[in-house]
Structure formats: structure tokens, C-alpha cells
């Protein structure tokens, strides 16, 4: 898993911190962004294997950022990770590669990352 | 009797504390005895310029016949003395027959025995109060000195009459003021117009000693049938006169009386005095007030100069009614405003029902994920004994339980079963439209309703379905910038052998941009600056959950139509349909 870079985009500092800890423990290199603009800046300078993107964020929200990033790098894998569970199906088939409902149990997120990376 | 002594006696009685009538009678009696007159009679004039025989000395015989007759100022000797205010003296040779008045045929035989006559005006500098008539059988003429004495006495009687007049008119004024003050009190009481008018009639009738008072209100004013409020008894034949007079008052826009009206039969006008006045406020006619008094001598209130009083009543009533009406209107407006406010609150509530719950759940969920996530990390990093691990497990499990509750809230649409109760979509749409009825941004919106009157009811969660229509209608309103036509059509249709109700909502907002139309049901997709992108997504979920569907027909440059299909029977009893 060495060298696999993940960008976590979330406006809540503690969520970012939690995901960073959990994912670094799995061996990934984790970078953080607190909204869509920051995420796009990071993507411009670094190639990420996976982006974990929250939806509701001030400045630029996750959907907008996702669209822009996909426009820049069409094959960039993005996992939407939001508190909303209701629209999981819609998102999976719509624009993102996967949709994970935010939970204290990070097991689903970790598994989804693995699925996307094929490991 | 010595003239000075006589004058002294007369002044003494005329300035006594006796009642007016007694005072004048005493003066006439003293004078007739002291100056040897058989007749000493006082005619008084009223406001109609009529002279009436009112006081006499005790021995008078002419009084019997004179009492039955009236004459106007200017008629006969009595009338001309009143008019010219110059005393006239006659003897039995030169006295004109019947005192110069055609109306006293029996008079000549009665005055034959008298030899000297005097007619003296009872007046002051400005006003004539009456005429003093003196006849003597014992004396042949009246000396110049006596004439001076008589003129002093007649001035004295005039003074008493004047005081009487002032007394009566001040009593009348006090009565009027009391009435106006009572009216003012009632009119400022904020009572209902009906109750108000009953009280007004009563007060005016009592204060004026009227036979009846009737107030008729215009239907325009009351927004109902014309209404009449009467105090006293109003019946035929006078009712007809009242009706005519009211019409006349409205036509002339001023006070009219039965006499002025000119159509009254004599017996009616001699029995009653009737005044009708329009009740007007700001040039608007609210109705009429008609006051009726008997035409006896005591009903002074109904003489000509009472017009101003009746006008004042009418003004008072008009102002009072306007106030009462404004008050009633104000109450209505406040009620309407309260209702409108409630509707707007409801509208907001319905509109954001889904969005609000989603937002709140979302806000709670983030910190919960943090708490639960770090609790787990703590458990991993620390070496804990059994008790400590149990505590950590409890926290972790409770956080997961809370998360699952929040997921249920966030998924509320999906997990709500469709109830068994059925609703009619025509009623549902009407209720939704009602929510916008007091919204001023809807003032330039036209809503065309084309309902199928025989629309079957559909099983549904009415609150959720309302939310769907509200979302679609608000979008239409925004697409048209508040100006355009929304056409709502309801009908039955069959799809795949199943019966559906279809509600179509069409706007004239130019249609949806084709590049976004595929996304409009996607959550968080929005073209609005402040939209959440959840409205149509939730609506779609709701309708899918009802086994229905939403379709869009989009004509770019013209408008969009949303078709909402709802099954008449849900799938559990589909067999019944087949």
C-alpha cells in the first residue's frame, strides 16, 4: 500500500482528522482539504489514487468540486462520503464512483477504497 | 287706581317667583281691573310666525272664540301690529269688522258692547313675542298718558315672554346637549352597528319626545339587504310618507320635512311633523334618519329650527357608523392577516419539511461520527481492563444506534409506508394553492384549474403528496419570475392495465434547459442560487414510494409540464382491479 495517495475533503476538522488517522493506519498517504476549492488546488499539483469527498461544504460543495475534478481528470476515482444516506443509489449511478454514508464505523469506507483500487 | 301704584303692582307680580303663565295672568288681571278693561288677552307668536291666543284675564269672554283661531303675522289688526310693531287704538266707531280678519265671523256680535280697543306689540328691539289685545266697555277712549302707561306695561309683558322664551330654549339646548352627549357615549362604545342603531333610536326619541325614530341603512353600506331600525310604532298610512320622504332626502341630499315635501295630505301634515335627513359621511350615503313628532303645541322640538339638530344627529350617526364599521373592518383585516400568516408558516413548513429534517440530521451526524470514530481509536490504542473495555463498547454501540436512528430520519421518505386512507387530488391541489393565496409574490400569477370532477381517490400520505405539489408549483413560480400562468389538469388514465390518476402542472416559464433536464431529479442538483437541490429529488422519492412516477414534458421557449402519476389502488390489492 506504500505510495497510495488519498485526498480527504471535508469541512469538519475532526472528521478530516479521524479519516486521516484511520486511513494512515491502513498504510495510505493522506492529504487533507477543507472545501472544493482547496481540493481542486491539491489535485492540480498531485495525482491522487482516490479522493474521499464530503458533499455539504461552504465555499465550493462536493458535487461542484467533483464535476470540476472529473472535467480535469476524467478517470480520477472519487468516493462521495456524506451523512445523507437516502440518495446513495442515485449517486452511485450518476456521477461518482462510489457513495459511502458517513459513519463512526470506517469499515465501509476502507472497503470501498480497496474495491476501487482493486486490492 | 293711581298709575304709579298700578305700575308698581304690575312690576311686583311680573318679577315674582311665580310660574310664567301665572305671572302673565296676574299682570293681565291687575291691569284689567286697574284700568277698567273687560278683555286683556295675549297672543304669542311661534316659530312658524303664527299668532295664537295664549293668556287672558279671568273675566275675558272673547277668549272662548279667539282661542279657536290662529292668524299669521300680517293678517288683520293683530297680525299687522305684530308685523309693524306699532300700537293701534280704536273706538267702537272705527274698529274694523272682525278685527280686520276674515276668519272671525262670530267676533262682531261679541265686540259690539266694547267702546275702546287697544292693540299693543309685545316686543323688544329684535324680536316680536306677541300682541296684547285690550277691550273696554266702561271707557270711550284711551288718553295719551294711559297710552304711555300701556306701552310700559306691554314692554313688561314682552320681557316676561322673552324670559320664558329664553328659559324654554335653554332647556331645549340642555336637552339637546344631553342627547348629543349620550349619543357620543354610545357611538364611541364600539358596539356592533345593529345594537348601536337601536340605542340611537331610543335616545333620540326619548329626548325629543318623538312618536318614532326610524333609521334606514343603505344596503351598499351594510353589504346586505337595506335594514331599518325603528324606535316607536311606524305603521300605515304614515309609513308610506316615511318611505317617500326618505327617497326625497336621499335625492336632495339634505333634510326634508313633510310640509316641504308638498305631497302630504292635510290631515297627516296637521297631525304629524316629519323630518328625514340623509346620513352622509365623506359624500357617501349610509342611509337616512327620520324623526316623527305629533303636531301639538308642546312638541316644540319639531319646529323649523330643529333641522340643525337633526342634521347634527345625522352627522353624529354617520361618524359613529363609520367608526364602528372601520372597527369591524379592522377586526376582519386582523383576522385575515392572522390567517395569511398561518398559511405562510404552513407553506414554509411544508416546503422545507424534507430539507429541514435532512439538514438537522446532517448537522448532528458529523459530530456523532467524530465521537464514535475516536472512541474506537481510543479502544484500539489503549490497554484496558474488562470494565474499561465494557464502557468503551457501550459508547461505541450507543453511537452506532444514534447513527442508525439518524439514517432512518434521513431516509424518512423511503421508509414511510403508504397509508390505507385515500385522498382526492383535486382537493389536495386546492389545499396547496390555498397556501399561496395570500402571498403577494403570487399577485401576477394566473392559475387555470381543469379538474376531472369524477376523479377517483388515491391511497397516499397526503402530507407527502402535498409536499410534492408544493415543490413543483414553487419551481414553476420561480421559473416564471412570479408572472405567468400555471395550468393544473387532473384526469384518470390507464397504464399497464392499471388505473392511475394523473395530475399535470404546466408553467409558461420558457422550459428547462435541455442540458440539465436529465439531472433535475438528482439530489443536490440545483440551478437556483439558494436551492438545496433536494426538492425534486425528495418529490421523486415520494412518488416512487407511492408506486407512481413523475414525468416531464419540456418545450424550450414555452414551458415545462410535470406529470405526477399515482395509482388508484396500490399493489397489495391490484388483484381486485383485475
Interface residues (C-beta under 8 A of the other chain):
Chain A: X12 X14 X15 X18 X21 X22 X55 X56 X61 X63 X82 X83 X84 X85 X86 X87 X90 X91 X94 X101 X102 X103 X104 X105 X106
Chain B: X358 X361 X362 X365 X366 X367 X368 X369 X370 X371 X372 X373 X374 X375 X376 X377 X396 X399 X400 X403 X406 X407 X410 X411 X413 X414 X519 X522 X523 X524 X525 X533 X537 X541
